[in-house]
Amino acid sequence: MTETSQIVGNYEFFGIVDKPKAGVTYKVRNLATGELEALRTLSGAAYSDPESLERFLREIKIHTRLSHPNVVAFHDALELDGRLVMTSELVEGTTLAELLRRGAMPPKQAIQAVCDILAGLEEAHALGIVHRGITAEHVTITHDGQAKLGGFGLAKPTTDVNLTRAGSIVGNARYMSPEQVTGVDALDARADLYSVGILLFYALTGKLPFDGANDFDIMVTQVSTLPPAPSSLNSAIAPDLETVILTALAKKRDQRFASATAFRSALEALNGTPAPAPTPAALVPTPPPAETPAFQSQTEPKPKRTVLILGFVGVAVLLIVIYFATMHRA
């Protein structure tokens, strides 16, 4: 492949637009259609790695099933210059990560962007696909204000028996649900909703709810630390909106929204737009007055925005075992 304006096969290359961990994405023109597209291929080392190639093939298969205005559109998969490549919609705009480096977004704009993401996830989840890699870098806000979700490189169908093997850790630590960190339960759509909750928190406050010196420290906080009250970082966040955010960030997935539809309905009601009618299975769960982690005594005072001490050692030991034994397993 080339980084300059050259023609390879049926594509004219204009340069690199992104370099994800295991690949390269180019801006190209499809000479058959005249349209600009994004063309992605694996790096040389990744292409020679069976696991990376398997992930890429799985991503292609998943993208062929998705068709939604809030999901980056798949175009084609083919061999080019001796390499397997995938072409997709070239989304012109700015990533959510780039926007948030400038600070928090206005509540109405942040809610609309997250509603767009949830609308795209509704289709993926209806097809039994869990994204597993939602981050601000994987969301692009187009010039007309629409949010599009990409980055399906870690996505898997829930029917895949290897979706989450015991002890496996995949994803970005800052956006992982507690069940992704521990790897002890099979993942479902609610893991993605937790990640979207982090995006919403980030968009409204300009800060991630969980951070640390390294991935291990962040994973510990994902499991054992309650998020700060969003309103403590941005006083413009109304109580009803704060309740929605904290429901999405519940440590126990049974206390989160049951579906992307339920999450989106709650947000659209706050944003003054007609909300879709949720199915009975997608009703919004009533959040508890204050969440008590499973390892905290019901009679002890509930901590506010501090690490939960009781049971911390057990959690840390579990994470150490997972981290060193299986960090590279998919």
C-alpha positions in Angstrom: 0.0 0.0 0.0 1.1 3.6 -0.4 0.7 6.8 1.5 0.8 9.1 -1.5 -1.6 9.8 -4.3 -1.0 6.7 -6.3 -3.2 4.1 -8.0 -3.3 0.5 -6.8 -5.8 -1.7 -8.5 -9.1 0.1 -8.7 -8.3 2.7 -6.0 -6.5 6.0 -5.9 -4.7 6.5 -2.6 -4.5 10.0 -1.0 -2.9 9.1 2.3 -3.4 7.7 5.8 -6.3 8.9 7.8 -5.9 6.6 10.8 -3.5 4.0 12.2 -5.3 1.7 14.6 -3.3 -0.8 16.6 -3.2 -3.6 14.1 -3.8 -1.8 10.8 -3.9 1.2 8.6 -6.8 3.2 7.1 -6.4 5.1 3.9 -8.4 7.8 2.2 -9.0 6.5 -1.3 -11.1 7.1 -4.4 -13.0 4.2 -5.9 -12.2 4.6 -9.6 -15.3 2.6 -10.6 -17.7 4.8 -8.8 -15.7 8.0 -8.3 -16.6 8.0 -4.6 -14.2 8.7 -1.8 -14.0 5.8 0.7 -12.0 4.6 3.7 -9.9 1.5 2.9 -8.5 -0.5 5.8 -6.0 -3.3 5.8 -3.9 -5.0 8.5 -0.2 -4.0 9.0 2.4 -6.5 7.8 3.0 -8.0 11.2 -0.7 -8.2 12.0 -1.5 -9.8 8.6 1.0 -12.6 9.5 -0.7 -13.2 12.9 -3.5 -15.7 12.7 -5.4 -14.2 15.6 -5.3 -10.7 14.1 -6.4 -12.0 10.7 -9.2 -13.9 12.3 -10.4 -10.7 14.1 -10.3 -8.8 10.8 -12.3 -11.4 9.0 -14.8 -11.4 11.8 -15.1 -7.6 11.6 -15.8 -7.8 7.9 -18.5 -10.4 8.4 -20.1 -8.3 11.1 -20.1 -5.2 9.0 -21.8 -6.9 6.2 -24.8 -7.4 8.5 -25.0 -3.9 9.7 -26.9 -1.1 7.9 -27.8 1.9 9.9 -27.3 5.7 9.4 -25.5 5.9 12.8 -23.1 3.1 12.0 -20.2 3.6 9.5 -21.4 1.9 6.3 -19.6 -1.2 4.9 -18.8 -1.1 1.2 -16.7 -4.1 0.1 -14.0 -6.7 1.0 -11.5 -7.7 -1.6 -7.9 -8.6 -2.2 -5.7 -5.7 -3.2 -2.0 -5.8 -3.9 -1.9 -9.3 -2.3 -3.7 -8.1 0.9 -7.2 -8.5 2.2 -8.8 -5.0 2.5 -12.1 -3.7 3.7 -13.6 -0.5 2.2 -16.3 1.6 4.0 -17.9 5.0 4.1 -15.5 7.8 4.5 -17.0 9.8 7.4 -16.1 13.5 7.1 -16.1 15.1 10.5 -14.4 15.1 13.9 -14.1 12.3 16.4 -15.8 12.7 19.7 -12.4 12.3 21.4 -11.1 15.3 19.5 -14.1 17.4 20.3 -13.9 16.6 24.0 -10.2 17.7 24.2 -11.7 21.2 24.0 -14.0 20.6 27.0 -17.5 19.4 27.8 -20.3 19.6 25.2 -23.6 21.5 25.8 -26.1 19.0 27.3 -28.5 19.0 24.4 -25.7 18.3 21.9 -24.2 15.6 24.1 -27.5 13.9 24.6 -28.2 13.9 20.8 -24.8 12.4 20.0 -25.3 9.6 22.5 -28.9 9.0 21.3 -27.4 8.5 17.8 -24.9 6.0 19.1 -27.6 4.1 21.0 -29.8 4.1 17.8 -26.9 2.4 15.9 -26.4 -0.1 18.8 -30.1 -1.0 18.7 -29.5 -2.6 15.3 -26.3 -4.3 16.3 -27.8 -5.7 19.5 -30.9 -6.8 17.6 -28.6 -8.9 15.5 -26.9 -10.3 18.6 -23.7 -8.3 18.1 -21.9 -6.9 21.1 -19.4 -4.1 20.2 -17.0 -4.5 23.2 -14.8 -1.6 22.1 -16.9 1.6 22.3 -14.7 4.7 22.9 -14.8 8.4 22.1 -12.2 7.6 19.3 -14.7 5.3 17.6 -17.4 7.9 17.3 -17.3 10.6 14.6 -19.5 13.7 14.6 -20.2 14.6 11.0 -20.3 18.2 9.8 -24.1 18.2 10.0 -24.0 17.0 13.7 -24.8 13.3 13.2 -22.9 10.8 15.3 -21.6 7.6 13.6 -20.2 4.6 15.4 -17.3 2.6 14.1 -14.5 0.5 15.6 -16.1 -2.9 15.4 -12.8 -4.7 15.5 -13.6 -6.3 18.9 -17.2 -7.0 18.1 -18.6 -10.5 18.4 -22.0 -12.2 18.1 -23.4 -13.3 21.4 -23.9 -16.8 19.8 -20.1 -17.1 19.6 -19.2 -19.5 22.4 -15.8 -17.8 22.8 -17.4 -14.3 23.2 -16.0 -14.0 26.7 -13.8 -16.9 27.9 -13.3 -16.9 31.7 -10.4 -14.6 32.5 -10.3 -12.9 29.1 -9.9 -9.1 29.0 -10.6 -7.1 25.8 -11.3 -3.5 25.2 -10.1 -0.1 26.5 -9.8 -0.1 30.3 -11.3 3.4 30.6 -14.6 2.2 29.0 -14.8 -1.4 30.2 -17.8 -2.6 32.1 -17.0 -4.4 35.4 -17.9 -7.7 33.8 -15.5 -7.1 31.0 -12.7 -6.5 33.5 -13.4 -9.7 35.6 -14.2 -11.8 32.5 -16.2 -14.2 34.7 -19.6 -13.7 33.0 -20.7 -13.9 29.4 -21.1 -10.4 28.0 -24.4 -9.1 26.7 -25.6 -5.8 25.3 -25.5 -4.2 28.8 -21.7 -4.1 28.7 -22.0 -1.8 25.7 -24.5 0.4 27.5 -22.0 0.8 30.4 -19.5 2.1 27.9 -22.0 4.5 26.4 -22.7 5.7 29.9 -19.0 6.5 30.2 -19.2 8.4 26.9 -22.2 10.4 28.2 -20.4 11.2 31.4 -17.3 12.3 29.4 -19.3 14.4 26.9 -21.1 16.3 29.7 -18.2 16.8 32.1 -15.1 16.8 29.9 -13.6 14.1 32.2 -13.7 10.3 32.2 -15.3 8.9 35.4 -12.5 6.3 35.9 -8.8 7.0 35.3 -5.5 5.9 36.8 -1.7 5.7 36.2 -2.1 2.5 34.2 -4.6 0.1 32.8 -4.5 -2.2 35.9 -5.3 0.7 38.2 -8.2 1.8 36.0 -9.6 -1.8 35.9 -9.6 -1.9 39.7 -11.6 1.3 39.9 -14.0 0.0 37.2 -14.9 -2.9 39.5 -14.6 -1.3 43.0 -15.1 2.5 42.8 -18.4 4.4 42.4 -18.3 7.2 39.8 -18.3 10.8 41.0 -21.6 12.6 40.7 -21.6 14.2 37.3 -23.2 17.4 38.7 -20.1 17.8 40.9 -18.1 18.4 37.7 -20.8 20.3 35.8 -23.5 22.1 37.7 -25.6 22.4 34.5 -26.4 18.7 34.7 -30.0 18.3 35.9 -30.9 15.7 38.5 -33.0 13.6 36.0 -30.0 13.5 33.6 -27.7 12.6 36.4 -30.0 9.7 37.3 -29.8 8.4 33.7 -26.0 8.6 33.7 -25.6 6.8 37.0 -28.1 4.1 36.0 -26.0 3.4 32.9 -22.9 3.2 35.1 -24.3 0.8 37.7 -21.7 -1.8 38.6 -24.4 -4.6 38.5 -25.7 -4.9 35.0 -29.2 -5.9 36.3 -29.4 -2.3 37.6 -28.5 -0.7 34.2 -30.9 0.0 31.4 -32.2 -3.3 29.9 -31.6 -2.2 26.3 -30.3 0.6 24.1 -33.9 1.5 23.3 -34.6 2.0 27.0 -31.5 4.1 27.5 -32.3 6.2 24.4 -35.9 6.7 25.4 -34.9 8.1 28.8 -32.5 10.5 27.1 -34.9 11.6 24.4 -37.5 12.3 27.1 -35.1 14.7 28.7 -34.1 16.3 25.4 -37.7 17.1 24.5 -37.9 14.8 21.5 -40.4 11.9 20.9 -39.0 8.7 22.4 -39.5 5.3 20.7 -41.9 3.0 22.5 -39.8 0.5 24.3 -40.7 -3.2 24.2 -41.6 -4.9 27.5 -38.1 -6.4 27.6 -36.6 -2.9 27.3 -38.3 -1.1 30.1 -36.1 1.2 32.2 -35.2 -0.4 35.5 -35.8 1.6 38.6 -32.4 2.6 39.9 -31.8 1.9 43.6 -31.5 4.9 46.0 -27.8 4.1 46.3 -25.9 1.2 44.8 -24.2 -1.2 47.3 -21.5 -3.3 45.8 -21.9 -7.0 46.5 -18.9 -7.1 48.8 -20.0 -4.2 50.9 -22.0 -4.7 54.1 -25.5 -3.4 53.9 -25.1 -1.9 57.4 -22.0 0.1 56.7 -22.1 3.7 55.5 -22.0 3.9 51.8 -18.9 5.7 50.4 -19.2 8.7 48.2 -16.7 8.8 45.3 -14.1 6.8 47.2 -12.6 3.4 46.8 -14.6 0.7 48.6 -12.2 -0.8 51.0 -14.0 -3.9 52.1 -13.3 -6.7 49.7 -10.8 -4.6 47.7 -8.0 -7.1 48.3 -10.0 -9.9 46.9 -10.8 -7.8 43.8 -7.2 -6.8 43.4 -6.0 -10.4 43.6 -8.6 -11.5 41.0 -7.5 -8.7 38.6 -3.8 -9.6 39.1 -4.4 -13.2 38.1 -6.5 -12.2 35.1 -4.1 -9.4 34.0 -0.9 -11.5 34.0 -2.4 -14.8 32.9 -4.8 -13.8 30.1 -4.3 -10.2 29.1 -3.6 -11.2 25.5 -6.5 -13.6 25.0 -9.4 -12.5 22.9 
